[in-house]
Amino acid sequence: MLNIKKELLVFFCACLTGVNVRAGYEILIFLRKMIIHNNLVKGIEDLFYWIFMSAYIFSQIYATMYFLLGLVFGVAVIQKLIASGEKIHKKTRKNLEIIRKNR
């Protein structure tokens, strides 16, 4: 049986995995805004993203019942941070529009 320090470390790693999953998708969304894609390419990107993330999550799961809870918690934390940074996203969108217009 894992002691409490090890269990907390596993929970923390699970939280970081959730953050990585959400942050990875944010990067994908950002790249889609920088380079216009059609729906077929977006679908292929999503397929490869989720295959990669499934393998990544599977590799992170190991003998603990707290992993899934930590994963969800990590996703929720990064989602909250992203939502609170909506002003930054709006400025980024405006800058992307300016860049596209100047091409």
Secondary structure, 3 states (H helix, E strand, C coil): CCCHHHHHHHHHHHHHHHHHHHHHHHHHHHHHHHCCCCHHHHHHHHHHHHHHHHHHHHHHCCCCCCHHHHHHHHHHHHHHHHHHCHHHHHHHHHHHHHHHHCC
